[in-house]
């Protein structure tokens, strides 16, 4: 009998974490007339976002390409923060979108739209309550505290594209968490941690929301996106401290997400100040 190979290179080094079934995913998601045009799964890469941005820039990827990694060695969050997790312990993927009929000024809604889609897909397929922390975190409840289980990163790709990356902790165990505030679907008591149906559900939900938003010319009100985001956003109604560049901070109640996707903070002076995702360094409970 061959000795058990516990190295990262062994496909089955962790039996609780089987590999994704690429053929089944393609059959389920890549279809005539649908958004998803191509789906690839790589065993390991630095960052699916970087790979797909490079492919798009070289003209080697069209709209609807999905790139999934079983393991990311230098996954990135917003502001170049690192995102690492054991192989096959989560869903790490990027998609290329080309919303050419939507004014570029509205493209800032894409990470928020992805958050709504991810939350809806996970609620359906994993049976967990999810919430969104503005601008790009997906939260689950572990015990009685909200913890980050997912993050979203959108980057421009060429003149007409946006690559949106998603990282979701699925089977991460308590001792594997990168920081104590992190969570996973397993720790939140998910009814299923099978990544194949989870990925299908998230991508179908994303296709549905993206189609709705695009059909409305990117209008967040007409597409129902602004309302859906506000309904699922845990940040609203809370007193927050927004840390801005230049050591400036804004403290107040998060009262709305405006038509440009900015968080509106009502300060103690009674002034309502909108803050854009690109302007903020940290958003914390005050």
Buried (B, 14 or more C-beta within 10 A) or exposed (E): EEEEEEEBEEEEBBEEBEBBBEEEBBEBBBEEEEBBBBBBBEEEBEBBBBBBBEBBBEEEBEBBBBBBBBBBEEBBBBEEEEBEBBBBBBBBBBBBBBBEEBEEEBBBBBBBBBBBBBBBBBBBBBEBBBBBBBBBBBBBBBEEEBBBBBBBBBBBBBEEBBBBBBBBBBBBEEEEBEEEEBBBBBBBBBEBBBBBBBBBBBBBBBBBBBEBBBEBEBBBEEBBBBEBBBEBBBBBEBEBBBEEEEEEEBEBBBBBBBEEBBBBBBEEEEEEBBBEBEBBBEBEEB
